[in-house]
Amino acid sequence: MIEVVTGSRERVHDITSECESFARSCGGDGLLHVFVPHATAGIALIELGSGSDDDLIAALGDLLPADERWRHAHGSRGHGRSHVMPALVPPYATVPVLAGRLALGTWQSIAVVDLNVDNRERQVRLSFLSD
């Protein structure tokens, strides 16, 4: 389990290095499963640092505006959209591991996606599956 502080703003938070360390500690070939056990966060495989993370937040803002339309209405304005987001950005991802190294594409990173400004701290469960 790793802890992630996403803060008080919508965020795409890079956890690739933590995932790499975990996979390396497990060694060998297998699958890394990344799961965020929260109803308002997701895991994305995405290029980071080139503007794609901001583009993702903007796209989710267009699809899921922070307004009063949501029936799930406790918390900050538009909080209900945070509960819908994991249907679009699922709370899990599985990545191949070869010889203890993540088999990500050249520009792929692993990130926690969090639109919920009411919950600043997240846990991410890392599991390694092998033969």
Buried (B, 14 or more C-beta within 10 A) or exposed (E): EBEBEBEEEBBBBBBBEBBBEBBEEBEEBBBBBBBBEBEBBBBBBBBBEEEBBEEBBEEBBEEBEBEEEBEBEEBEEBBBBBBBBBEEBBBBBBBEBEEBEBBBEEEBBBBBBBBBBEBBEBBBEBBBEEE
